[in-house]
Structures are given as C-alpha cells and as structure tokens.
C-alpha cells in the first residue's frame, strides 16, 4: 500500500508542476508553503493531498510557448 500512496503523490506532484502554484494553493485553500512542502517531499496530511487533488481539476495547465 505505501507504494500506491507514493505513486499517487508522484502523480499529484507532476500535475502541480504544470500549473501556477499560487493559483493552485489559493483554490485548494492551503498556504503556498504547504504546497511547496508537498512538492519537495516533506510532511503533509491526507486532507492536504485531497484538497490539492480537487484543485487540480479546476486550475488549468500553464500554456507553454
């Protein structure tokens, strides 16, 4: 089961990197530092992951030029 959680975490982090982090943190209702902590592999709660996951559905990906 831990490997499944790590896979979910990697999927979320890869999606976060393709979006504006400030917008994502705002929509998720979390502090930008908390979002950065999740991206860098620090401590977080399952609620934080859930909030980020829900915000990923709303915040569009960055346009690449």
C-alpha distances in whole Angstrom, upper triangle without the diagonal:
4,5,5,7,9,10,11,13,14,16,17,19,20,22,23,25,27,28,30,28,31,31,27,27,30,29,26,28,26,28,28,27,24,23,24,22,19,20,21,18,19,18,17,16,14,18,19,16,17,21,21,19,22,24,23,25,28,29,30,29,32,35,35,39
4,5,5,6,9,10,10,12,14,15,16,18,20,21,23,25,26,28,26,29,29,26,25,29,28,24,26,24,26,26,24,21,21,21,19,16,17,18,14,16,15,15,14,13,17,17,15,17,20,19,18,21,24,22,24,27,28,29,28,30,33,34,37
4,5,5,6,9,10,10,12,14,15,16,18,20,21,23,25,27,26,29,29,25,26,29,28,25,27,25,27,26,25,22,21,22,20,16,17,18,14,17,17,17,17,15,19,19,16,18,21,20,18,22,23,22,24,27,27,28,27,29,32,32,35
4,5,5,6,9,10,11,12,14,15,17,18,20,22,23,26,24,27,27,24,24,27,26,23,25,24,26,25,25,22,20,21,20,16,17,18,15,17,17,16,16,14,17,17,14,15,18,17,15,19,21,19,21,24,25,26,25,27,30,30,34
4,5,5,6,9,10,11,12,14,15,16,18,20,22,24,22,25,25,21,21,24,23,20,22,21,22,22,21,18,17,18,16,13,14,15,12,14,13,13,12,10,13,14,10,12,15,15,13,17,19,17,19,22,23,24,23,26,29,30,33
4,5,5,6,9,10,10,12,14,15,16,19,20,23,21,24,24,21,21,24,23,20,23,21,22,21,20,18,16,17,15,12,12,13,10,13,13,13,13,12,15,15,12,14,17,15,14,18,19,18,20,23,23,24,22,25,27,28,31
4,5,5,6,9,10,11,12,14,16,17,19,22,20,24,24,20,21,24,23,21,23,22,23,22,22,19,17,18,17,13,13,15,13,15,16,15,16,14,17,16,13,14,17,15,13,17,19,16,18,22,21,22,21,23,25,26,29
4,5,5,6,9,10,11,12,14,16,17,20,18,21,21,17,18,21,20,17,20,19,21,20,20,17,15,16,16,12,12,15,13,15,15,14,13,11,14,13,9,11,13,12,10,13,15,13,15,18,18,19,19,21,24,25,29
4,5,5,6,9,10,10,12,15,16,18,16,19,19,16,16,20,19,16,19,17,18,17,17,14,12,13,12,8,9,11,9,11,12,11,12,10,13,11,8,11,13,11,10,14,15,13,16,18,18,19,18,20,23,24,28
4,5,5,6,9,10,11,13,15,17,16,19,20,17,17,21,20,18,21,19,20,18,18,16,14,14,13,10,9,11,10,13,14,14,15,14,16,14,11,14,16,13,12,16,16,14,16,19,18,19,17,19,21,22,25
4,6,5,6,9,10,11,13,16,15,19,19,15,17,20,19,17,20,19,20,19,19,17,14,15,15,12,11,13,13,16,17,16,16,15,16,15,11,13,14,11,10,13,14,11,13,16,16,16,14,17,19,20,24
4,5,5,6,9,10,11,14,12,16,15,12,13,16,15,13,16,15,17,15,16,14,11,12,13,9,9,12,12,14,15,13,14,12,13,11,8,10,11,8,7,10,11,8,11,14,13,14,13,15,18,19,23
4,5,5,6,9,10,12,11,14,15,12,13,16,16,14,17,15,16,14,14,13,9,10,11,8,6,9,9,12,14,13,15,14,15,13,10,13,13,10,10,13,13,10,14,16,14,15,13,15,18,18,22
4,6,5,7,9,12,12,16,16,13,15,18,18,16,20,18,19,17,17,16,13,13,14,11,9,11,12,15,17,17,18,17,19,16,13,15,16,12,12,15,14,11,14,16,14,14,11,13,15,15,19
4,5,5,7,10,10,14,13,11,13,16,15,14,17,17,18,16,17,16,12,13,15,12,10,14,15,17,19,17,18,17,17,15,12,14,14,10,9,12,11,7,10,12,10,10,8,10,13,14,18
4,5,5,8,7,10,10,8,10,13,13,12,15,14,14,12,13,13,9,10,12,10,8,11,13,15,17,15,17,16,16,13,11,13,12,8,9,12,10,7,11,12,10,10,9,10,14,15,18
4,6,8,8,11,12,10,12,15,15,15,18,16,16,13,14,14,11,10,13,11,8,11,13,16,18,17,19,19,20,16,15,17,16,12,13,15,13,11,14,15,12,12,9,9,12,12,16
4,7,9,12,12,11,13,16,15,16,19,18,18,15,17,17,13,14,16,15,12,15,17,19,21,20,22,21,21,18,16,18,17,13,13,15,13,10,13,13,10,9,6,6,9,9,13
4,6,9,8,7,10,12,12,13,16,15,16,13,16,16,12,13,16,14,12,16,18,20,21,20,21,21,20,17,16,17,15,11,12,13,10,8,11,11,7,7,5,5,9,11,14
4,6,5,6,9,10,11,12,14,14,14,11,14,15,11,12,15,15,13,16,19,20,21,20,21,22,20,17,17,18,15,12,14,15,11,10,13,12,8,8,7,7,10,12,15
4,5,5,6,8,10,10,12,11,10,7,10,11,8,8,12,12,10,13,16,16,18,16,18,19,18,14,14,16,13,10,13,14,11,10,14,13,9,11,10,10,14,15,18
4,5,5,6,9,10,11,10,9,6,10,11,9,10,13,14,13,16,18,18,19,18,19,20,19,15,16,17,14,12,15,15,11,12,15,13,10,12,13,12,15,17,20
4,6,5,6,8,10,10,11,9,13,13,11,13,16,16,15,18,20,21,21,19,20,20,18,15,16,16,13,11,13,13,9,10,12,10,7,9,11,11,14,17,20
4,5,5,6,8,9,10,9,12,11,8,11,14,13,12,16,17,18,18,16,17,17,15,12,12,13,10,7,10,10,6,7,10,9,6,9,10,11,15,17,21
4,6,5,6,5,6,5,9,8,6,9,12,11,12,15,16,16,16,14,15,15,13,10,11,12,9,8,11,11,8,10,13,12,10,13,14,15,18,21,24
4,5,5,6,7,8,11,11,10,13,15,15,16,19,20,20,19,17,17,18,15,13,14,14,11,10,13,12,9,11,13,11,10,13,15,16,19,22,25
4,5,8,10,11,14,13,11,15,17,16,17,20,21,21,20,17,17,17,14,12,13,12,9,8,11,9,6,9,10,8,8,11,14,15,19,22,25
4,6,9,10,13,11,9,13,14,13,14,18,18,18,17,14,13,13,10,8,10,9,5,6,8,7,5,8,10,10,10,13,15,17,21,23,27
4,7,9,12,10,10,14,15,14,16,19,19,18,17,14,14,14,11,9,12,11,8,9,12,11,9,12,14,13,13,16,18,20,23,26,29
4,6,8,7,7,10,11,11,13,16,16,15,14,11,12,13,10,8,10,11,8,8,12,12,10,13,16,15,14,18,19,20,24,26,29
4,5,5,7,9,10,11,13,15,16,14,14,12,13,15,13,10,13,14,12,11,15,15,13,15,18,17,16,19,20,20,24,26,28
4,5,5,6,9,10,11,12,14,13,14,13,15,17,15,12,13,15,13,11,15,16,13,14,18,17,15,17,17,17,21,22,25
4,5,5,6,9,10,10,12,11,11,11,14,16,16,12,14,16,14,13,17,18,16,17,21,20,18,20,20,20,24,25,27
4,5,5,6,9,10,11,9,9,8,10,12,12,8,10,13,11,10,14,15,14,15,19,19,17,20,20,21,24,25,29
4,5,5,6,9,10,10,10,9,11,13,12,8,9,12,10,8,11,13,11,12,16,16,14,17,16,17,21,22,25
4,5,5,6,9,9,10,10,13,15,15,12,12,15,14,11,14,17,15,15,19,19,16,18,17,17,21,21,25
4,5,5,6,5,7,7,11,13,14,11,11,15,14,12,15,18,16,17,20,21,19,21,20,21,24,25,28
4,6,5,6,7,6,9,11,12,9,8,12,12,10,12,15,14,14,18,19,17,19,18,19,23,24,27
4,6,8,10,10,13,14,15,12,11,14,14,11,13,16,15,14,17,19,17,18,16,17,20,21,24
4,6,9,11,14,16,17,14,13,17,17,14,16,20,18,18,21,22,20,22,20,20,23,23,26
4,7,9,12,14,16,13,12,16,17,14,16,19,19,18,22,23,22,23,22,22,26,26,29
4,7,10,13,15,12,12,16,16,15,17,20,20,20,23,24,23,25,24,24,28,28,31
4,7,10,12,10,11,14,15,14,16,19,19,20,23,24,23,26,25,26,30,31,34
4,7,8,6,8,11,11,11,13,16,16,17,20,21,21,23,23,25,28,30,33
4,5,5,7,9,10,11,13,15,16,17,19,21,21,24,24,26,30,31,35
4,5,5,6,9,10,10,12,14,15,17,19,20,23,23,26,29,31,34
4,5,5,6,9,10,11,12,14,16,17,18,21,22,25,28,30,34
4,5,5,6,9,10,11,12,15,16,16,19,20,22,26,27,31
4,5,5,6,9,10,11,13,15,15,18,18,21,24,26,29
4,5,5,6,9,10,11,13,14,17,18,21,25,27,30
4,5,5,6,9,10,11,12,16,17,19,23,25,29
4,5,5,6,9,10,10,13,14,16,20,22,26
4,5,5,7,9,10,13,14,17,20,22,26
4,5,6,7,9,12,14,17,20,23,27
4,5,5,6,10,12,14,18,20,24
4,5,5,8,9,12,15,18,21
4,6,8,10,13,16,19,22
4,6,10,13,15,18,22
4,7,9,12,15,18
4,7,9,12,15
4,6,9,13
4,6,10
4,6
4
